[in-house]
Amino acid sequence: MLCRDEGEIDAYWANLSHVPDSEQCGWCKDRFGISWQIIPENMADLTRRPEQIGVMMGQKKIVIEELENA
């Protein structure tokens, strides 16, 4: 699921994430067991540097500001 901004990411995450143990790097699992990757449209731009990739690997839900500041 490609999202325009953090608000859209948060909205999808709030409605789809039901299995916290399955969350990593923008992936979540809904109550039916279907996995979803919820990421910003510009994810490639946000993960160009090794520091940004390191931050992303530690995230469950993608936080755009943290990637921009890495």
PDB file with SEQRES, HELIX, SHEET and CRYST1 records, atoms N, CA, C and O in Angstrom:
SEQRES   1 A   70  MET LEU CYS ARG ASP GLU GLY GLU ILE ASP ALA TYR TRP          
SEQRES   2 A   70  ALA ASN LEU SER HIS VAL PRO ASP SER GLU GLN CYS GLY          
SEQRES   3 A   70  TRP CYS LYS ASP ARG PHE GLY ILE SER TRP GLN ILE ILE          
SEQRES   4 A   70  PRO GLU ASN MET ALA ASP LEU THR ARG ARG PRO GLU GLN          
SEQRES   5 A   70  ILE GLY VAL MET MET GLY GLN LYS LYS ILE VAL ILE GLU          
SEQRES   6 A   70  GLU LEU GLU ASN ALA                                          
HELIX    1 AA1 GLU A    6  LEU A   16  1                                  11    
HELIX    2 AA2 PRO A   20  SER A   22  5                                   3    
HELIX    3 AA3 MET A   43  LEU A   46  1                                   4    
HELIX    4 AA4 PRO A   50  GLY A   58  1                                   9    
HELIX    5 AA5 ILE A   64  GLU A   68  1                                   5    
SHEET    1 AA1 2 LEU A   2  CYS A   3  0                                        
SHEET    2 AA1 2 ILE A  39  PRO A  40  1                                        
SHEET    1 AA2 2 TRP A  27  LYS A  29  0                                        
SHEET    2 AA2 2 SER A  35  GLN A  37 -1                                        
CRYST1    1.000    1.000    1.000  90.00  90.00  90.00 P 1           1          
ATOM      1  N   MET A   1       0.846  -1.150   0.000  1.00  0.00           N  
ATOM      2  CA  MET A   1       0.000   0.000   0.000  1.00  0.00           C  
ATOM      3  C   MET A   1       0.906   1.231   0.000  1.00  0.00           C  
ATOM      4  O   MET A   1       1.627   1.463   0.970  1.00  0.00           O  
ATOM      5  N   LEU A   2       0.879   2.005  -1.052  1.00  0.00           N  
ATOM      6  CA  LEU A   2       1.664   3.235  -1.130  1.00  0.00           C  
ATOM      7  C   LEU A   2       0.846   4.399  -0.591  1.00  0.00           C  
ATOM      8  O   LEU A   2      -0.311   4.587  -0.966  1.00  0.00           O  
ATOM      9  N   CYS A   3       1.462   5.180   0.297  1.00  0.00           N  
ATOM     10  CA  CYS A   3       0.757   6.270   0.971  1.00  0.00           C  
ATOM     11  C   CYS A   3       1.400   7.615   0.661  1.00  0.00           C  
ATOM     12  O   CYS A   3       2.609   7.703   0.446  1.00  0.00           O  
ATOM     13  N   ARG A   4       0.582   8.657   0.641  1.00  0.00           N  
ATOM     14  CA  ARG A   4       1.043  10.016   0.356  1.00  0.00           C  
ATOM     15  C   ARG A   4       1.850  10.618   1.502  1.00  0.00           C  
ATOM     16  O   ARG A   4       2.821  11.339   1.271  1.00  0.00           O  
ATOM     17  N   ASP A   5       1.443  10.315   2.752  1.00  0.00           N  
ATOM     18  CA  ASP A   5       2.076  10.978   3.889  1.00  0.00           C  
ATOM     19  C   ASP A   5       1.917  10.132   5.155  1.00  0.00           C  
ATOM     20  O   ASP A   5       1.313   9.059   5.136  1.00  0.00           O  
ATOM     21  N   GLU A   6       2.470  10.641   6.243  1.00  0.00           N  
ATOM     22  CA  GLU A   6       2.437   9.916   7.520  1.00  0.00           C  
ATOM     23  C   GLU A   6       1.011   9.707   8.029  1.00  0.00           C  
ATOM     24  O   GLU A   6       0.707   8.678   8.633  1.00  0.00           O  
ATOM     25  N   GLY A   7       0.148  10.674   7.784  1.00  0.00           N  
ATOM     26  CA  GLY A   7      -1.243  10.539   8.219  1.00  0.00           C  
ATOM     27  C   GLY A   7      -1.929   9.359   7.555  1.00  0.00           C  
ATOM     28  O   GLY A   7      -2.679   8.627   8.200  1.00  0.00           O  
ATOM     29  N   GLU A   8      -1.675   9.175   6.277  1.00  0.00           N  
ATOM     30  CA  GLU A   8      -2.266   8.046   5.565  1.00  0.00           C  
ATOM     31  C   GLU A   8      -1.666   6.722   6.041  1.00  0.00           C  
ATOM     32  O   GLU A   8      -2.378   5.729   6.189  1.00  0.00           O  
ATOM     33  N   ILE A   9      -0.354   6.715   6.278  1.00  0.00           N  
ATOM     34  CA  ILE A   9       0.286   5.515   6.830  1.00  0.00           C  
ATOM     35  C   ILE A   9      -0.359   5.160   8.164  1.00  0.00           C  
ATOM     36  O   ILE A   9      -0.725   4.007   8.392  1.00  0.00           O  
ATOM     37  N   ASP A  10      -0.498   6.142   9.041  1.00  0.00           N  
ATOM     38  CA  ASP A  10      -1.085   5.916  10.365  1.00  0.00           C  
ATOM     39  C   ASP A  10      -2.508   5.370  10.270  1.00  0.00           C  
ATOM     40  O   ASP A  10      -2.885   4.474  11.025  1.00  0.00           O  
ATOM     41  N   ALA A  11      -3.291   5.908   9.347  1.00  0.00           N  
ATOM     42  CA  ALA A  11      -4.686   5.470   9.206  1.00  0.00           C  
ATOM     43  C   ALA A  11      -4.761   4.008   8.760  1.00  0.00           C  
ATOM     44  O   ALA A  11      -5.513   3.224   9.340  1.00  0.00           O  
ATOM     45  N   TYR A  12      -3.995   3.638   7.745  1.00  0.00           N  
ATOM     46  CA  TYR A  12      -3.992   2.242   7.302  1.00  0.00           C  
ATOM     47  C   TYR A  12      -3.471   1.323   8.398  1.00  0.00           C  
ATOM     48  O   TYR A  12      -4.031   0.254   8.640  1.00  0.00           O  
ATOM     49  N   TRP A  13      -2.398   1.744   9.058  1.00  0.00           N  
ATOM     50  CA  TRP A  13      -1.781   0.924  10.107  1.00  0.00           C  
ATOM     51  C   TRP A  13      -2.780   0.679  11.235  1.00  0.00           C  
ATOM     52  O   TRP A  13      -2.902  -0.443  11.726  1.00  0.00           O  
ATOM     53  N   ALA A  14      -3.487   1.717  11.641  1.00  0.00           N  
ATOM     54  CA  ALA A  14      -4.458   1.593  12.735  1.00  0.00           C  
ATOM     55  C   ALA A  14      -5.564   0.598  12.385  1.00  0.00           C  
ATOM     56  O   ALA A  14      -6.058  -0.114  13.259  1.00  0.00           O  
ATOM     57  N   ASN A  15      -5.949   0.547  11.128  1.00  0.00           N  
ATOM     58  CA  ASN A  15      -7.037  -0.342  10.718  1.00  0.00           C  
ATOM     59  C   ASN A  15      -6.591  -1.749  10.345  1.00  0.00           C  
ATOM     60  O   ASN A  15      -7.386  -2.685  10.425  1.00  0.00           O  
ATOM     61  N   LEU A  16      -5.342  -1.913   9.943  1.00  0.00           N  
ATOM     62  CA  LEU A  16      -4.911  -3.221   9.452  1.00  0.00           C  
ATOM     63  C   LEU A  16      -4.047  -4.021  10.426  1.00  0.00           C  
ATOM     64  O   LEU A  16      -4.091  -5.251  10.412  1.00  0.00           O  
ATOM     65  N   SER A  17      -3.278  -3.360  11.256  1.00  0.00           N  
ATOM     66  CA  SER A  17      -2.335  -4.074  12.112  1.00  0.00           C  
ATOM     67  C   SER A  17      -3.032  -4.746  13.295  1.00  0.00           C  
ATOM     68  O   SER A  17      -3.581  -4.081  14.174  1.00  0.00           O  
ATOM     69  N   HIS A  18      -2.996  -6.081  13.293  1.00  0.00           N  
ATOM     70  CA  HIS A  18      -3.616  -6.831  14.384  1.00  0.00           C  
ATOM     71  C   HIS A  18      -2.709  -7.905  14.968  1.00  0.00           C  
ATOM     72  O   HIS A  18      -3.103  -8.596  15.907  1.00  0.00           O  
ATOM     73  N   VAL A  19      -1.489  -8.060  14.425  1.00  0.00           N  
ATOM     74  CA  VAL A  19      -0.552  -9.077  14.914  1.00  0.00           C  
ATOM     75  C   VAL A  19       0.802  -8.390  15.129  1.00  0.00           C  
ATOM     76  O   VAL A  19       1.660  -8.432  14.248  1.00  0.00           O  
ATOM     77  N   PRO A  20       1.002  -7.756  16.298  1.00  0.00           N  
ATOM     78  CA  PRO A  20       2.231  -6.997  16.537  1.00  0.00           C  
ATOM     79  C   PRO A  20       3.520  -7.794  16.301  1.00  0.00           C  
ATOM     80  O   PRO A  20       4.524  -7.212  15.889  1.00  0.00           O  
ATOM     81  N   ASP A  21       3.519  -9.088  16.548  1.00  0.00           N  
ATOM     82  CA  ASP A  21       4.722  -9.889  16.333  1.00  0.00           C  
ATOM     83  C   ASP A  21       5.107  -9.992  14.863  1.00  0.00           C  
ATOM     84  O   ASP A  21       6.238 -10.366  14.552  1.00  0.00           O  
ATOM     85  N   SER A  22       4.197  -9.670  13.958  1.00  0.00           N  
ATOM     86  CA  SER A  22       4.462  -9.752  12.519  1.00  0.00           C  
ATOM     87  C   SER A  22       4.913  -8.423  11.925  1.00  0.00           C  
ATOM     88  O   SER A  22       5.144  -8.336  10.719  1.00  0.00           O  
ATOM     89  N   GLU A  23       5.042  -7.398  12.743  1.00  0.00           N  
ATOM     90  CA  GLU A  23       5.359  -6.074  12.237  1.00  0.00           C  
ATOM     91  C   GLU A  23       6.863  -5.876  12.067  1.00  0.00           C  
ATOM     92  O   GLU A  23       7.648  -6.123  12.983  1.00  0.00           O  
ATOM     93  N   GLN A  24       7.241  -5.427  10.876  1.00  0.00           N  
ATOM     94  CA  GLN A  24       8.628  -5.079  10.609  1.00  0.00           C  
ATOM     95  C   GLN A  24       8.727  -4.359   9.276  1.00  0.00           C  
ATOM     96  O   GLN A  24       8.112  -4.770   8.292  1.00  0.00           O  
ATOM     97  N   CYS A  25       9.510  -3.277   9.246  1.00  0.00           N  
ATOM     98  CA  CYS A  25       9.826  -2.555   8.004  1.00  0.00           C  
ATOM     99  C   CYS A  25       8.582  -2.186   7.195  1.00  0.00           C  
ATOM    100  O   CYS A  25       8.593  -2.263   5.967  1.00  0.00           O  
ATOM    101  N   GLY A  26       7.528  -1.794   7.872  1.00  0.00           N  
ATOM    102  CA  GLY A  26       6.315  -1.388   7.172  1.00  0.00           C  
ATOM    103  C   GLY A  26       5.335  -2.513   6.914  1.00  0.00           C  
ATOM    104  O   GLY A  26       4.254  -2.278   6.373  1.00  0.00           O  
ATOM    105  N   TRP A  27       5.692  -3.732   7.290  1.00  0.00           N  
ATOM    106  CA  TRP A  27       4.787  -4.878   7.105  1.00  0.00           C  
ATOM    107  C   TRP A  27       3.928  -5.061   8.348  1.00  0.00           C  
ATOM    108  O   TRP A  27       4.413  -4.939   9.473  1.00  0.00           O  
ATOM    109  N   CYS A  28       2.663  -5.352   8.139  1.00  0.00           N  
ATOM    110  CA  CYS A  28       1.766  -5.714   9.235  1.00  0.00           C  
ATOM    111  C   CYS A  28       0.822  -6.805   8.742  1.00  0.00           C  
ATOM    112  O   CYS A  28       0.717  -7.066   7.544  1.00  0.00           O  
ATOM    113  N   LYS A  29       0.145  -7.428   9.686  1.00  0.00           N  
ATOM    114  CA  LYS A  29      -0.775  -8.511   9.344  1.00  0.00           C  
ATOM    115  C   LYS A  29      -2.147  -8.165   9.902  1.00  0.00           C  
ATOM    116  O   LYS A  29      -2.272  -7.753  11.055  1.00  0.00           O  
ATOM    117  N   ASP A  30      -3.180  -8.336   9.072  1.00  0.00           N  
ATOM    118  CA  ASP A  30      -4.532  -8.004   9.514  1.00  0.00           C  
ATOM    119  C   ASP A  30      -5.155  -9.165  10.290  1.00  0.00           C  
ATOM    120  O   ASP A  30      -4.526 -10.207  10.475  1.00  0.00           O  
ATOM    121  N   ARG A  31      -6.373  -8.979  10.734  1.00  0.00           N  
ATOM    122  CA  ARG A  31      -7.045  -9.988  11.577  1.00  0.00           C  
ATOM    123  C   ARG A  31      -7.369 -11.268  10.830  1.00  0.00           C  
ATOM    124  O   ARG A  31      -7.723 -12.270  11.452  1.00  0.00           O  
ATOM    125  N   PHE A  32      -7.255 -11.256   9.505  1.00  0.00           N  
ATOM    126  CA  PHE A  32      -7.504 -12.449   8.707  1.00  0.00           C  
ATOM    127  C   PHE A  32      -6.211 -13.169   8.335  1.00  0.00           C  
ATOM    128  O   PHE A  32      -6.238 -14.203   7.668  1.00  0.00           O  
ATOM    129  N   GLY A  33      -5.076 -12.614   8.773  1.00  0.00           N  
ATOM    130  CA  GLY A  33      -3.783 -13.221   8.486  1.00  0.00           C  
ATOM    131  C   GLY A  33      -3.153 -12.761   7.179  1.00  0.00           C  
ATOM    132  O   GLY A  33      -2.150 -13.327   6.745  1.00  0.00           O  
ATOM    133  N   ILE A  34      -3.722 -11.755   6.553  1.00  0.00           N  
ATOM    134  CA  ILE A  34      -3.165 -11.223   5.305  1.00  0.00           C  
ATOM    135  C   ILE A  34      -2.118 -10.162   5.649  1.00  0.00           C  
ATOM    136  O   ILE A  34      -2.372  -9.270   6.458  1.00  0.00           O  
ATOM    137  N   SER A  35      -0.949 -10.266   5.033  1.00  0.00           N  
ATOM    138  CA  SER A  35       0.132  -9.311   5.265  1.00  0.00           C  
ATOM    139  C   SER A  35       0.025  -8.143   4.302  1.00  0.00           C  
ATOM    140  O   SER A  35      -0.325  -8.300   3.132  1.00  0.00           O  
ATOM    141  N   TRP A  36       0.337  -6.963   4.831  1.00  0.00           N  
ATOM    142  CA  TRP A  36       0.299  -5.716   4.059  1.00  0.00           C  
ATOM    143  C   TRP A  36       1.596  -4.966   4.293  1.00  0.00           C  
ATOM    144  O   TRP A  36       2.094  -4.920   5.418  1.00  0.00           O  
ATOM    145  N   GLN A  37       2.144  -4.381   3.246  1.00  0.00           N  
ATOM    146  CA  GLN A  37       3.261  -3.466   3.427  1.00  0.00           C  
ATOM    147  C   GLN A  37       2.728  -2.061   3.184  1.00  0.00           C  
ATOM    148  O   GLN A  37       2.236  -1.739   2.102  1.00  0.00           O  
ATOM    149  N   ILE A  38       2.837  -1.241   4.208  1.00  0.00           N  
ATOM    150  CA  ILE A  38       2.314   0.118   4.163  1.00  0.00           C  
ATOM    151  C   ILE A  38       3.514   1.059   4.183  1.00  0.00           C  
ATOM    152  O   ILE A  38       4.168   1.229   5.213  1.00  0.00           O  
ATOM    153  N   ILE A  39       3.795   1.669   3.030  1.00  0.00           N  
ATOM    154  CA  ILE A  39       4.994   2.486   2.896  1.00  0.00           C  
ATOM    155  C   ILE A  39       4.670   3.792   2.161  1.00  0.00           C  
ATOM    156  O   ILE A  39       3.671   3.884   1.448  1.00  0.00           O  
ATOM    157  N   PRO A  40       5.536   4.801   2.349  1.00  0.00           N  
ATOM    158  CA  PRO A  40       5.335   6.056   1.621  1.00  0.00           C  
ATOM    159  C   PRO A  40       5.645   5.877   0.135  1.00  0.00           C  
ATOM    160  O   PRO A  40       6.441   5.020  -0.248  1.00  0.00           O  
ATOM    161  N   GLU A  41       5.003   6.699  -0.689  1.00  0.00           N  
ATOM    162  CA  GLU A  41       5.228   6.645  -2.140  1.00  0.00           C  
ATOM    163  C   GLU A  41       6.690   6.870  -2.494  1.00  0.00           C  
ATOM    164  O   GLU A  41       7.182   6.319  -3.479  1.00  0.00           O  
ATOM    165  N   ASN A  42       7.384   7.668  -1.705  1.00  0.00           N  
ATOM    166  CA  ASN A  42       8.772   7.999  -1.989  1.00  0.00           C  
ATOM    167  C   ASN A  42       9.759   7.153  -1.172  1.00  0.00           C  
ATOM    168  O   ASN A  42      10.832   7.635  -0.809  1.00  0.00           O  
ATOM    169  N   MET A  43       9.409   5.921  -0.890  1.00  0.00           N  
ATOM    170  CA  MET A  43      10.252   5.054  -0.066  1.00  0.00           C  
ATOM    171  C   MET A  43      11.667   4.918  -0.647  1.00  0.00           C  
ATOM    172  O   MET A  43      12.637   4.888   0.110  1.00  0.00           O  
ATOM    173  N   ALA A  44      11.796   4.836  -1.958  1.00  0.00           N  
ATOM    174  CA  ALA A  44      13.124   4.708  -2.570  1.00  0.00           C  
ATOM    175  C   ALA A  44      13.997   5.920  -2.238  1.00  0.00           C  
ATOM    176  O   ALA A  44      15.195   5.773  -1.997  1.00  0.00           O  
ATOM    177  N   ASP A  45      13.413   7.099  -2.225  1.00  0.00           N  
ATOM    178  CA  ASP A  45      14.167   8.309  -1.878  1.00  0.00           C  
ATOM    179  C   ASP A  45      14.542   8.328  -0.400  1.00  0.00           C  
ATOM    180  O   ASP A  45      15.579   8.877  -0.027  1.00  0.00           O  
ATOM    181  N   LEU A  46      13.703   7.733   0.436  1.00  0.00           N  
ATOM    182  CA  LEU A  46      13.933   7.743   1.883  1.00  0.00           C  
ATOM    183  C   LEU A  46      14.918   6.675   2.333  1.00  0.00           C  
ATOM    184  O   LEU A  46      15.312   6.659   3.499  1.00  0.00           O  
ATOM    185  N   THR A  47      15.320   5.789   1.443  1.00  0.00           N  
ATOM    186  CA  THR A  47      16.239   4.703   1.819  1.00  0.00           C  
ATOM    187  C   THR A  47      17.428   4.634   0.850  1.00  0.00           C  
ATOM    188  O   THR A  47      17.855   3.544   0.470  1.00  0.00           O  
ATOM    189  N   ARG A  48      17.944   5.759   0.466  1.00  0.00           N  
ATOM    190  CA  ARG A  48      19.095   5.814  -0.455  1.00  0.00           C  
ATOM    191  C   ARG A  48      20.429   5.623   0.263  1.00  0.00           C  
ATOM    192  O   ARG A  48      21.381   5.103  -0.319  1.00  0.00           O  
ATOM    193  N   ARG A  49      20.499   6.038   1.516  1.00  0.00           N  
ATOM    194  CA  ARG A  49      21.761   5.974   2.262  1.00  0.00           C  
ATOM    195  C   ARG A  49      21.732   4.821   3.265  1.00  0.00           C  
ATOM    196  O   ARG A  49      20.665   4.458   3.760  1.00  0.00           O  
ATOM    197  N   PRO A  50      22.894   4.246   3.568  1.00  0.00           N  
ATOM    198  CA  PRO A  50      22.948   3.143   4.538  1.00  0.00           C  
ATOM    199  C   PRO A  50      22.337   3.511   5.896  1.00  0.00           C  
ATOM    200  O   PRO A  50      21.722   2.669   6.550  1.00  0.00           O  
ATOM    201  N   GLU A  51      22.507   4.768   6.315  1.00  0.00           N  
ATOM    202  CA  GLU A  51      21.940   5.204   7.605  1.00  0.00           C  
ATOM    203  C   GLU A  51      20.421   5.123   7.580  1.00  0.00           C  
ATOM    204  O   GLU A  51      19.796   4.728   8.564  1.00  0.00           O  
ATOM    205  N   GLN A  52      19.838   5.498   6.459  1.00  0.00           N  
ATOM    206  CA  GLN A  52      18.381   5.443   6.327  1.00  0.00           C  
ATOM    207  C   GLN A  52      17.893   3.997   6.332  1.00  0.00           C  
ATOM    208  O   GLN A  52      16.872   3.687   6.948  1.00  0.00           O  
ATOM    209  N   ILE A  53      18.604   3.129   5.662  1.00  0.00           N  
ATOM    210  CA  ILE A  53      18.223   1.710   5.643  1.00  0.00           C  
ATOM    211  C   ILE A  53      18.311   1.131   7.045  1.00  0.00           C  
ATOM    212  O   ILE A  53      17.452   0.349   7.452  1.00  0.00           O  
ATOM    213  N   GLY A  54      19.349   1.512   7.790  1.00  0.00           N  
ATOM    214  CA  GLY A  54      19.476   1.054   9.168  1.00  0.00           C  
ATOM    215  C   GLY A  54      18.305   1.485  10.034  1.00  0.00           C  
ATOM    216  O   GLY A  54      17.808   0.707  10.849  1.00  0.00           O  
ATOM    217  N   VAL A  55      17.863   2.724   9.857  1.00  0.00           N  
ATOM    218  CA  VAL A  55      16.704   3.227  10.608  1.00  0.00           C  
ATOM    219  C   VAL A  55      15.463   2.435  10.218  1.00  0.00           C  
ATOM    220  O   VAL A  55      14.701   1.999  11.082  1.00  0.00           O  
ATOM    221  N   MET A  56      15.260   2.248   8.908  1.00  0.00           N  
ATOM    222  CA  MET A  56      14.083   1.520   8.436  1.00  0.00           C  
ATOM    223  C   MET A  56      14.045   0.090   8.990  1.00  0.00           C  
ATOM    224  O   MET A  56      12.979  -0.414   9.344  1.00  0.00           O  
ATOM    225  N   MET A  57      15.199  -0.550   9.062  1.00  0.00           N  
ATOM    226  CA  MET A  57      15.247  -1.932   9.561  1.00  0.00           C  
ATOM    227  C   MET A  57      14.821  -2.023  11.026  1.00  0.00           C  
ATOM    228  O   MET A  57      14.384  -3.083  11.474  1.00  0.00           O  
ATOM    229  N   GLY A  58      14.941  -0.937  11.771  1.00  0.00           N  
ATOM    230  CA  GLY A  58      14.520  -0.921  13.166  1.00  0.00           C  
ATOM    231  C   GLY A  58      13.078  -0.490  13.374  1.00  0.00           C  
ATOM    232  O   GLY A  58      12.568  -0.529  14.493  1.00  0.00           O  
ATOM    233  N   GLN A  59      12.430  -0.086  12.308  1.00  0.00           N  
ATOM    234  CA  GLN A  59      11.050   0.383  12.426  1.00  0.00           C  
ATOM    235  C   GLN A  59      10.059  -0.754  12.229  1.00  0.00           C  
ATOM    236  O   GLN A  59      10.322  -1.721  11.514  1.00  0.00           O  
ATOM    237  N   LYS A  60       8.947  -0.615  12.866  1.00  0.00           N  
ATOM    238  CA  LYS A  60       7.809  -1.496  12.579  1.00  0.00           C  
ATOM    239  C   LYS A  60       6.948  -0.745  11.579  1.00  0.00           C  
ATOM    240  O   LYS A  60       6.920  -1.091  10.398  1.00  0.00           O  
ATOM    241  N   LYS A  61       6.246   0.283  12.042  1.00  0.00           N  
ATOM    242  CA  LYS A  61       5.510   1.177  11.144  1.00  0.00           C  
ATOM    243  C   LYS A  61       6.525   2.196  10.633  1.00  0.00           C  
ATOM    244  O   LYS A  61       7.312   2.733  11.413  1.00  0.00           O  
ATOM    245  N   ILE A  62       6.511   2.461   9.333  1.00  0.00           N  
ATOM    246  CA  ILE A  62       7.446   3.426   8.759  1.00  0.00           C  
ATOM    247  C   ILE A  62       7.116   4.834   9.260  1.00  0.00           C  
ATOM    248  O   ILE A  62       5.974   5.288   9.182  1.00  0.00           O  
ATOM    249  N   VAL A  63       8.136   5.506   9.772  1.00  0.00           N  
ATOM    250  CA  VAL A  63       8.007   6.886  10.243  1.00  0.00           C  
ATOM    251  C   VAL A  63       8.874   7.745   9.328  1.00  0.00           C  
ATOM    252  O   VAL A  63      10.101   7.715   9.416  1.00  0.00           O  
ATOM    253  N   ILE A  64       8.239   8.500   8.465  1.00  0.00           N  
ATOM    254  CA  ILE A  64       8.923   9.276   7.434  1.00  0.00           C  
ATOM    255  C   ILE A  64       9.950  10.228   8.028  1.00  0.00           C  
ATOM    256  O   ILE A  64      11.074  10.302   7.531  1.00  0.00           O  
ATOM    257  N   GLU A  65       9.594  10.948   9.066  1.00  0.00           N  
ATOM    258  CA  GLU A  65      10.500  11.934   9.664  1.00  0.00           C  
ATOM    259  C   GLU A  65      11.803  11.294  10.142  1.00  0.00           C  
ATOM    260  O   GLU A  65      12.875  11.880   9.986  1.00  0.00           O  
ATOM    261  N   GLU A  66      11.717  10.103  10.719  1.00  0.00           N  
ATOM    262  CA  GLU A  66      12.927   9.422  11.183  1.00  0.00           C  
ATOM    263  C   GLU A  66      13.836   9.068  10.012  1.00  0.00           C  
ATOM    264  O   GLU A  66      15.058   9.151  10.136  1.00  0.00           O  
ATOM    265  N   LEU A  67      13.264   8.677   8.887  1.00  0.00           N  
ATOM    266  CA  LEU A  67      14.074   8.361   7.706  1.00  0.00           C  
ATOM    267  C   LEU A  67      14.681   9.615   7.097  1.00  0.00           C  
ATOM    268  O   LEU A  67      15.828   9.597   6.650  1.00  0.00           O  
ATOM    269  N   GLU A  68      13.926  10.696   7.078  1.00  0.00           N  
ATOM    270  CA  GLU A  68      14.433  11.954   6.532  1.00  0.00           C  
ATOM    271  C   GLU A  68      15.593  12.493   7.363  1.00  0.00           C  
ATOM    272  O   GLU A  68      16.513  13.111   6.827  1.00  0.00           O  
ATOM    273  N   ASN A  69      15.546  12.259   8.665  1.00  0.00           N  
ATOM    274  CA  ASN A  69      16.576  12.793   9.563  1.00  0.00           C  
ATOM    275  C   ASN A  69      17.756  11.864   9.776  1.00  0.00           C  
ATOM    276  O   ASN A  69      18.687  12.209  10.504  1.00  0.00           O  
ATOM    277  N   ALA A  70      17.737  10.704   9.160  1.00  0.00           N  
ATOM    278  CA  ALA A  70      18.836   9.736   9.344  1.00  0.00           C  
ATOM    279  C   ALA A  70      20.028  10.120   8.502  1.00  0.00           C  
ATOM    280  O   ALA A  70      21.047   9.429   8.522  1.00  0.00           O  
TER     281      ALA A  70                                                      
END                                                                             
